[in-house]
Amino acid sequence: MFGSTGYFSQGSVFASGALEASVSPQLTLTGTLTQSHSTIDDLPGTTIVLSRTRTDVSGAVAWTLRPGFAFFGSVGRTISQHDANAASVVLSGGISFAFDAWKPVAKK
């Protein structure tokens, strides 16, 4: 279980939480819920009216091929009021890899 909260200086606060489960040694599933809220009102005369609060949900999967090498993907969407700022579908994916830093051989 993970969580995060924060504040952006332009006038936004957010909170998020995630649950993660290792289904097998190679497969990990993650679900997230995020909510953000604008602390300032839209300027008078603004033509696009956006909701001050937005809630998003997403799910992700990671498959570890071998230590230090994994594939991942996620899908998410806005579940609160849909306006011009809402995400109807968000898809992402990629490859993650790690390697050991080069270490010089000691001279004899």
Backbone torsions as a table, in degrees:
resi	resn	phi	psi	omega
1	MET	NA	135.1	-178.9
2	PHE	-130.7	157.8	175.4
3	GLY	-154.9	157.2	-179.8
4	SER	-155.6	144.9	172.9
5	THR	-137.0	160.1	179.3
6	GLY	-173.1	177.8	-179.3
7	TYR	-140.3	133.7	174.5
8	PHE	-104.5	137.0	-173.8
9	SER	-64.0	-16.3	177.6
10	GLN	-81.7	1.5	174.5
11	GLY	104.8	48.5	178.6
12	SER	-142.6	138.8	173.5
13	VAL	-118.0	154.0	180.0
14	PHE	-147.3	158.6	173.4
15	ALA	-145.1	142.4	178.9
16	SER	-146.5	156.0	177.0
17	GLY	-142.9	153.2	-179.5
18	ALA	-143.5	145.6	172.0
19	LEU	-117.9	136.0	-178.7
20	GLU	-129.6	138.9	179.3
21	ALA	-136.0	132.1	173.6
22	SER	-88.5	108.6	-179.0
23	VAL	-75.6	-34.3	176.4
24	SER	-151.2	174.9	177.9
25	PRO	-60.1	-23.4	-178.7
26	GLN	-102.2	-17.7	-170.7
27	LEU	-119.1	126.0	178.6
28	THR	-126.8	133.1	177.2
29	LEU	-111.8	141.7	179.9
30	THR	-136.3	136.7	174.2
31	GLY	-123.6	138.3	-178.7
32	THR	-130.5	151.0	173.0
33	LEU	-132.4	126.2	-177.0
34	THR	-129.5	136.1	174.8
35	GLN	-130.0	135.9	176.3
36	SER	-127.9	154.8	-177.6
37	HIS	-144.7	130.5	176.2
38	SER	-80.4	130.3	-179.8
39	THR	-90.5	-1.6	179.5
40	ILE	-121.5	150.9	177.5
41	ASP	-80.6	156.9	173.0
42	ASP	-63.2	149.0	177.9
43	LEU	-66.3	145.1	177.4
44	PRO	-58.1	140.1	179.3
45	GLY	86.7	2.1	178.1
46	THR	-66.3	129.5	-175.6
47	THR	-80.5	-29.7	178.8
48	ILE	-102.6	119.7	178.4
49	VAL	-95.5	119.4	-179.6
50	LEU	-109.4	147.4	175.5
51	SER	-65.3	142.0	179.9
52	ARG	-78.5	-18.0	-178.3
53	THR	-122.1	139.1	179.9
54	ARG	-137.3	136.0	178.2
55	THR	-124.0	129.4	-179.8
56	ASP	-123.8	151.4	176.0
57	VAL	-131.5	147.3	177.1
58	SER	-151.0	159.5	175.6
59	GLY	-132.7	145.7	-177.3
60	ALA	-139.3	156.2	175.5
61	VAL	-134.7	140.8	176.1
62	ALA	-130.4	131.1	178.8
63	TRP	-118.8	116.3	-179.7
64	THR	-87.5	114.4	179.0
65	LEU	-74.2	-42.9	175.8
66	ARG	-159.1	164.7	-179.6
67	PRO	-54.0	128.0	179.6
68	GLY	87.6	2.3	-178.4
69	PHE	-143.8	119.3	-176.7
70	ALA	-145.5	153.6	171.6
71	PHE	-106.4	147.3	178.3
72	PHE	-145.4	158.1	177.3
73	GLY	-157.5	154.2	178.6
74	SER	-149.1	158.3	175.5
75	VAL	-139.5	141.0	-178.7
76	GLY	-152.9	172.1	177.5
77	ARG	-164.4	161.7	174.2
78	THR	-79.2	131.0	178.9
79	ILE	-107.9	-5.8	176.2
80	SER	-89.1	-168.0	-178.7
81	GLN	-51.3	131.9	179.2
82	HIS	-90.1	122.5	175.7
83	ASP	-136.6	-164.6	-177.5
84	ALA	-64.8	-14.6	-178.0
85	ASN	-101.0	-2.9	-175.3
86	ALA	-77.2	154.3	175.9
87	ALA	-106.5	109.9	-179.8
88	SER	-73.0	-41.2	173.7
89	VAL	-150.3	133.8	175.3
90	VAL	-125.4	123.1	178.1
91	LEU	-118.5	138.9	174.5
92	SER	-148.1	159.1	178.7
93	GLY	-171.7	169.5	179.2
94	GLY	171.9	-166.6	179.8
95	ILE	-125.1	135.4	176.9
96	SER	-117.0	133.4	177.2
97	PHE	-141.9	152.1	178.7
98	ALA	-135.2	154.0	179.2
99	PHE	-147.2	157.4	178.1
100	ASP	-75.7	142.9	177.2
101	ALA	-67.2	149.7	177.7
102	TRP	-66.3	135.6	178.4
103	LYS	-123.4	125.7	-179.5
104	PRO	-67.2	148.3	177.6
105	VAL	-79.7	133.1	179.4
106	ALA	-67.0	136.7	178.9
107	LYS	-78.1	142.7	-179.4
108	LYS	-99.4	NA	NA
